[in-house]
Amino acid sequence: MTVQFKQDAAEAAVDSITNGMVIGLGHGSTAIFAIRKIAQLLKTGTLEDIIGIPCSLQTKQQATELGIPLTTLEDHPNIDITIDGADEIDFKMNMIKGGGGALLREKIVAQASKKCIYIADETKYSEYLGEKWAVPVEVMHFGWRATAGFIESLGAKVVVRQTSDGSNFHTDQNNLIMDCNFGVMKSPEAIADALKSRAGIVEHGLFVGIADEIIIAGNQGLRIINR
């Protein structure tokens, strides 16, 4: 049922879109359901004059194939709504993102948005972040071992993400991803601040205070959380 829950949450989020909006298009297995729904509504004429800003090269390709008109942040620096998925969500609406490796662009798009809606199935909810997910951290190649050592000094177990063939995973910016297991985080804000203080760390997957609305779908239906 998880796939159906993802679709239910995504389609509920798309209901917030109105004609003429600039939309941030998220990355990943949940966000794709929103992208497909937007494309369907455009084809039927239910939605008009929508343009999207993709959060990743993969999302750009998917949206293009589905016929969604696209633009860039350079041309449209103010986004009306971004709809994206999340890997883990806590009771304060903080999130871990970056399981798909697009966390940097996802955060740039989110911070340029008037409203951010995040969608998930019920398995993504935890009381505290870190119960289920490590924190993805995007780092430069240069000095990466020193960067890993710094993150370990904060209390994390650090693994450099790899692809299925055993090579290092590279982001759209050609950086590395380190998956950093801090365990349960009762103060993700402090960890976020510490990570941002280190040169070589490009961005981290702690999305603190960014979500305006979260839609979680599960066996009991839709749960909508607003800030």
Secondary structure, 3 states (H helix, E strand, C coil): CHHHHHHHHHHHHHCCCCCCCEEEECCCCCHHHHHHHHHHHHHHCCCCCCEEEECCHHHHHHHHHHCCCECCCCCCCCEEEEEEECCEECCCCCEECCCCCCHHHHHHHHHCEEEEEEEEEHHHECCCECCCCCEEEEECCCCHHHHHHHHHHCCCEEEECECCCCCECCCCCCCEEEEEECCCECCHHHHHHHHHCCCCEEEECEECCCCCEEEEEECCEEEEEEC
